[in-house]
């Protein structure tokens, strides 16, 4: 889904924008309506490195195929399973100390988050709201 947005703040890796939705009904059916929608501030990525500045109007793409529950599973579910499986495996199959098991499990979960960060950084434009194009000569009617 494409929306109009005004750039409010430019940060190192993201850009904060204010969205202006034209279709309130579409916002209600969107799985990301809690982080977007009419006149909300969201952070977007600029994968094509458009030359934008504060106050510019841009068109952003908000992916509709992103499942909030799937993202929650990636962030919370899988790390808990990795943590418990590692601790139990090291403790009961290899008889290691509790602190060693916890330390090794922590390192493995850290590696998981590092890999997840690398994957999401490469796919930022596909799973995060992103700038599609800069709009010149646009006047906003409020």
C-alpha positions in Angstrom: 0.0 0.0 0.0 1.4 3.4 -1.0 0.9 6.5 1.1 2.0 10.1 1.1 4.3 11.3 3.9 6.2 14.4 5.0 9.7 14.0 6.2 10.1 15.2 9.8 13.5 14.0 10.9 16.5 12.3 9.1 18.5 9.8 11.2 21.5 7.7 10.4 19.6 4.6 9.1 16.0 5.7 9.1 13.8 8.6 8.3 10.9 9.7 10.5 7.8 10.7 8.5 4.2 11.7 9.1 1.8 9.8 7.0 -1.3 11.2 5.4 -3.7 8.4 4.5 -6.4 8.9 1.9 -8.3 5.7 2.6 -9.4 5.2 6.3 -11.1 1.9 5.4 -7.9 0.4 4.0 -6.0 1.4 7.1 -8.5 -0.6 9.3 -8.0 -3.8 7.3 -4.2 -3.4 7.2 -2.2 -5.7 9.6 0.2 -2.8 10.4 -2.5 -0.2 11.3 -1.1 0.1 14.8 2.2 1.5 13.5 0.9 3.5 10.6 -2.3 5.1 9.3 -3.7 8.5 9.2 -1.3 11.2 10.5 1.0 9.0 12.4 4.7 9.3 12.8 6.6 6.2 11.6 10.2 5.4 10.7 10.9 4.3 7.2 14.0 3.2 5.3 15.5 4.9 2.2 16.8 1.9 0.3 17.4 3.8 -3.0 19.1 6.7 -1.2 16.8 9.4 -2.5 18.2 12.9 -1.9 15.6 14.1 0.6 15.5 16.8 3.3 13.2 17.7 6.2 9.9 19.0 4.9 10.0 17.0 1.6 7.0 15.0 0.5 7.6 11.4 -0.4 5.6 8.4 -1.4 6.1 5.4 0.9 5.3 1.7 0.5 3.9 -0.1 3.5 4.2 -3.8 3.0 0.9 -5.6 3.5 2.2 -9.1 3.6 4.1 -8.7 6.9 2.6 -10.7 9.7 3.0 -9.2 13.1 2.8 -12.6 14.7 5.5 -14.0 12.5 7.8 -11.1 13.4 7.0 -11.7 17.1 8.0 -15.3 16.7 11.3 -14.3 15.2 12.0 -11.9 17.9 10.8 -13.8 21.0 9.7 -17.4 20.2 12.8 -18.7 18.4 15.3 -17.2 20.9 13.5 -18.7 23.8 13.4 -22.1 22.2 17.2 -21.8 21.3 18.0 -20.8 24.9 16.0 -23.6 26.5 17.2 -26.3 24.0 20.8 -25.3 24.5 20.7 -25.2 28.3 18.9 -28.5 28.5 21.1 -30.2 26.0 24.3 -29.0 27.6 23.1 -29.7 31.2 21.5 -33.1 30.8 23.4 -34.7 27.8 26.8 -33.3 28.5 26.6 -32.6 32.3 28.0 -29.1 32.1 27.8 -26.6 34.9 24.7 -24.4 35.0 26.6 -21.2 34.4 28.5 -22.7 31.5 25.2 -23.9 29.9 23.7 -20.4 30.4 26.8 -18.7 29.0 26.9 -20.9 25.9 23.1 -20.5 25.4 23.5 -16.7 25.7 26.3 -16.7 23.1 24.2 -18.8 20.7 21.2 -16.5 21.1 23.5 -13.5 20.5 24.7 -15.2 17.2 21.0 -15.7 16.3 20.2 -12.0 16.7 23.4 -11.0 14.8 22.3 -13.2 11.9 18.7 -11.9 12.1 20.0 -8.3 12.1 22.0 -9.0 9.0 19.1 -10.6 7.1 16.7 -7.9 8.0 19.2 -5.2 7.1 19.4 -6.7 3.6 15.6 -7.0 3.3 14.7 -3.7 4.9 12.9 -2.3 1.9 10.7 -5.5 1.7 9.7 -5.9 5.3 9.8 -2.3 6.5 8.0 0.8 5.3 10.3 2.4 2.7 10.5 5.4 0.5 9.3 4.7 -3.1 9.9 8.2 -4.6 10.3 11.8 -3.8 7.4 14.0 -4.8 8.2 17.4 -6.2 5.8 20.4 -6.4 3.3 18.9 -3.9 1.0 21.0 -1.8 -0.8 19.4 1.1 -4.4 20.4 1.7 -5.2 20.1 5.4 
